[in-house]
Amino acid sequence: MKAIVGRKMGMTEVFAEDGTMYPVSVVEVLPNVVTQVKTLEKDGYVAVQVGYEEKRESRANKCEKGIAAKANTTPHYVSKELRGDEMANYQLGDKITVDLFKAGDIVDVIGTSKGHGYTGTIKRWNMTIGPKGHGSGYHRGQGSFANNGRYNHGVMPGKHMSGHMGNESATILNLTVVAVNAEKNYILVKGGIPGPRKGIVVIRSAVKVVKNAKAVKTLIDRTPAPVEEAPVAEPAPEATAE
């Protein structure tokens, strides 16, 4: 399994040569610098710690400067641990680039979902709203708290109630990589992914087996053709008077 850290930039749509439209999420993936290597002998598990987005040393603390110095790099804003068999081949100071994945790969995307603050049960748990007519006094309540005599001294754990919604780790499984651009450092992933714009996400190989995965069709190449400059005509030589 392989993984890389990126930043969600938003959504758009791209078209294949046969007219197929793909709704895609654009993930900016700058080079991930390996700042620490976790080994089974020393740490009890195998992983690599990577840094994402360089930070000026004046903004870094002593710990960040020390970690960056060992890897012979600059401090970074984001630090993540990536696990997987293929990640164990990287050494301290190596860079993991966007070409780790290719079009057609099936991946999982991990991010932090959007926070919605304190919400009621209708929005948080998709409960049914009460009747609004005929004198009903119940509209957006939480429903009965009765426990059928099994737990009379309190509310049973797991009861769906109002509270803080979102702002927690979320994983979308089995998404398809539509395109990878190594020159501009971005990956196009089919469908939506967790989190707001500019949110940090981790793209990893799919952990579940996908059967009958559809191949990605060739996208239209919208790269502008180079403009050929017209040759400039040289001025004719002036006739000299004899």
N, C-alpha and C positions, 0 to 999 in steps of 0.2 A: 504494500500500500504506500502511496505517496501523497504529499500534501504541500500546500503553499498558502501564504498569507497575502490578502489583497484588500482593496477598498472598493465598496459598492459606489458606483457613480450615477446610477439611475437606470432607466429602461428605455428601449427604443425597439425598432423593428428592422429586420433585414430581409432581403428577397433572394431566392435561389434563381438559377437561370431558367427554370421551367415555370416561374411565377409563384412558387410556394413561399408563403410569408412565415417568418419565425419571430415571435415576440421574445426578446432577449434582454437579460440584465447585463450591463456593462460593468466589469470588474477590472479596476486598474491594479496591475500586479507589477510593482517595482521589484528589483532584485532583492531577495531575502538573504541577508548575510548571516552565516552560522557563527553565533557568538559563544556557544557553549555546547559541548558534546556530553550527553549522559550515557554512561556505560553500565552494563549489568554488574560488573565487579565492584564499582564504586558507588553507584546510585541505586542499584537494584532493578533498573529497567533501562531500556534502550530508547533514546530520543535525541533530538537536536533542538537547541534553543536558537531562534532566529530573531533578528532585528529588522524592523520595517520602517522606512522613512527616516532619513538622516536628521540629526539634531545638532545644532551648534553646541560646542563644548561649554560655552558660557551658560547654557540653559540646563546642563546635565549636572547631576550630583556626583559625589565621589564614587559611589557604587557603580553607576553607569559608566563613568570614565574608566574605572578599573576593568570592567568586563570588556569594554571596547578595546582597551589597550592590549589585552591578552589575545584578542582576535585580529589585532592590527587594523582596526577600522575606526569609524567615528561612532559616537552614541546615537541611539535610535529612539524614536517616540514610542514605538510599539514593540513589545517583546512577547513571543509566543513559543510554546513547545510543540513540536510536531513529531508524532510517532509513526512508525511504519518500517517494514523490512527494508525498503529502498532508501529510507532516510538515513540508515546506519552507515551508508557508504560515504557520507559527506564528512569532511574534516573541518577543523577550526579555521575560520576565515573564508571558506568557500561561499560561493554565491549560487542560490537556487533561482533560476530564471523562469520566465513565463512559458518557455518551450518545454517545460516538464510535462505539460499536457498537450494533447492534439485534438483536432476536430473529430467528433464522434465518440469521445470518451464519456463514460457514465460516471458522474461524480455526486458527492454529497456536499452541501454548502452549510456551514455552521456560522451563525451570527447571533447578535443580541436583538431580540424583537423590539418593535417600537413600544415605548411606554405610553399608557393611556391614563395614568393616574388612578384615583379612587373611582371605581365604577360600580354600578349596581348589578344585580343578578341577570337582568334582561340583556345587557350588553356583554357582561363578562362570561356568562354561561349559556347564553342563547335560550333562556327560559321563555315561556309563553306569557304574554301580557294578559292581565285580567280584563273582564268585561268593563266597558266604559259607560254603559247605559243601565236603565232600570234600577237606579238607586244603588248600584254597586259601590262599595267603599274600598274595594281592593283593586288596584291597578298595576302597580309595579313592585309589589311586596315580594318577600323571599319564600313564601309558602310555609307549609306546616313544619314545625320543629319536633313533632311527635316521634318517638322512637319505639312505639309498640311495646313499651314496658321493658325493653332490653337495656336501656341506658338512661334511667330516669334522673340521675344526678347531674347531667350536663348534656352538651351537644356532642353527638358522635363525631369523631375525627373524620375529615373528608367531606363534611357537609358543604354543599355549594352555597356560598354566601357572597355578599358584596365585599370588595376589597381592592387591593392594588392589582392592576391588570397590565401585563406586558413587562418589558424591560428585563427579560430573562433569556437564557440561552435557548435557541431554537435551531433545529436541524431539518433541512428539506432533503429528502432522499431521492436518489435516482434521477438527477437532472442531466441533460445532454449538453456537452460542449459543442457549440455551433461553429466557432472560429477562434483561432489564436493568432495574435499579431505580435511577433517578437520585436519588430521595429518600434512600435508605439506602446508596447508593454500593456496589453489588455487582453482579456478573455471574454467572449460572449457566451453566456449560459442561457439555455432556453428556459423561459418561464421566470417567475418571481423568486427572489431569495430574501432571507430574513433581514430586518433592520432598515434604518432610514438611509437617505443619501449620505455619503461620506462615512458610513459605518464600516468597521473592520470586519472582514469575514475570512473564514478558512475554507479552502477548497481541497477536498481529499478524494481519493478513489472510493467508489461505492463499496459499502460493506456488505450489501445484499446482492445476491445473484439476480441479474436482469435477463429474462428470457425474451426472445424475439424483439430485441432493441432495433429500432428503425435507424437506418443509415442517414447521415446528414448529407443533403444534396449540396452541390457546388454553388457557392454564392456568386452573385454578380460582382464583377470586379469594377469598382467605381473609381479606381485610381486614374486621375486625369492624364491623358497622353502628353508627352513632352511637346512643347511648342517649338517648331522649327523656325528659326529666324530667317527672313528673306535676305538673300545676299545684297549687300549695298553696292550699287553701281559706282564704279570709279569715274571721276570726271575726265572728260576727254582732254588730251593735252592741247594747250593753246598753240595756234599756228604762229610761227615766227616770221616776221617780215624780212624779205631778202633785200 
